[in-house]
Each structure stands twice: as structure tokens, then as C-alpha cells.
Amino acid sequence: MQMIYQNLTAAQTNQYGLILTACGISFHTQKAGKSWNILVDDANMEKAFRIIEKSIAENQTASPSLTADDHHYPGGYTGLWIAIVIISVYVAMMLSGESKLFMNQYQSSAMRIMAGDYYRTVTSLFIHADAGHLAGNAIGIAIFGTFLCRITGWGMGMLMVLLSGGLGNLLNAFMYRIGHISIGASTAVFGAIGILAGYLFFIKFRQINIKRSSWLPIGGSVALLSFLGSGEYTDVTAHFYGMTVGIFLGVLYAAWGTHLRKPLYQVLGMSTALCIIAGCFFQGY
């Protein structure tokens, strides 16, 4: 990998990382003392540099009063903690010796959801078929969840990811109605991607002279859906619905939710998310 930027602040690193993520370009961040460096693959070096420089130039022409609230919240590594929770649930399921019973009780069954088992839309996000299925989703939520929570804060970010995943599964069940079963956190992963895309879209769309490029994050999220949304346990429609709900939530947050960055709302957001998760598992017990 080649370094394209060095001596960046944490806020700059997050901003450039979000731009690269929205465009589907993989990258690596490297801490150097109190500053950060960004590295990308050799094949993407020129493209990544061009996209970031274009975004910087466009933001410099935007009205400062319109971008004053576009800052990054110190959300830490919330996505990593969410991934650890998902892994812990899988380990507990395997150690119980009743993984099939556990899966049948908590998986997203369209027929059962339509019959009133709405708790499955949430509990199924924590159920995975095998270690490979788990690893892909854990890595995805660790990366995209962390980026998201550095914008929204750890509590509100966690809640929005959960809502996008749960509502995505609900919409998927309404579409299939019968004969469809799905499991895994991938719907929430694409929900996080959608939230990032919706947030960036709105921020750029309301700025002067950059309305055309504001659609780039949406296009990037669709590209990621087509690129990442394939595999043995892939449920493309659930991914699509999760990402769609995420885009909607991202736009709402960018438009009216910036005051939710305050610590009180972060605690409320995390508490609400934990209560929803606990309540759904308790309902299915």
C-alpha cells in the first residue's frame, strides 16, 4: 500500500475515510504520534487522491454557515464493540449445544414475522450460520459502524444501525410473506453504509455548487451493495432494504439530528438500543 496523506488530524482522517468508503475504495489508517496517515492500494492511489482533492476543493467553495455542524464526534471504536457482541452471541450459541434450536427460535422467518413474531427482525441480526459468515459481518460492522459512530456518537449510531437492520428485515418479510428465512448482521452492515451515504448526500447537497457530486455517496453505497452483497448466505433484498432505511435515517440525522450528539442523547440512544435487543430476545425465549 502507498501513503497518500500524512500528518492528518483525527477529524481529517475520518472525513477522508468516509469519502473513500462512499466510493468503495479500501484504505488503511496509520497512527504516527499524534497525527494520522492514510494508505491505499497502488491501483487506487491516483483515483483516491483525485476524489479527495476534488471534495476538498468543493468544500472550500461552500458556504461556511451551511457546514458549521459537519463535524465528527469522538465515537471511539463502537463498531468494534458491536462486532464483539455479535461474536459473543455466536460463541454462546455454539457452546450451548442447541444451536439449531436457537437458530429456529430467533431467525428471520417471513412467515413467522407476518404472524406476529416481530422480535425476529432484531434477533436474527445476531444469528450466524458458521465462522465464515460471522467473520464477514463482524468485520463489516467494525469498519462501517466505527466510521458512523464517529459522526453520530456511539449511542445514536448504535441505535440507527439496529433500526436499519431491524426495519430492513421487516420490509423483507413483508415482501416475501412466506417461504423465506434469513440470518446474519449483514442487513445492519448495509444499514450502516446507507446511513453514511445518506448523511454525506445531504451535507453535500445543501452546499453551494456541489449538488451534482452529492449523489456520489449514494452511488458508492449501491456499488458496495453489488460488490459485497454476494455469497452463500446472501439475502440481497434484505441488504437493499437495510441500506434504503439507512439512507433515509442518514438524511434525517443530517437534517435534524445534529443536536443529538450531546452526551445525554448518546446515553439514551445506547440504552434504547440495548432495551430493544434484550426485549426481543426475551420475547422469543
Beta strands, then each sheet from edge to edge (+ up, - down):
strand 1: 2-8
strand 2: 27-32
strand 3: 35-40
strand 4: 108-109
strand 5: 181-182
sheet 1: 1+ 3- 2+
sheet 2: 4+ 5-
end
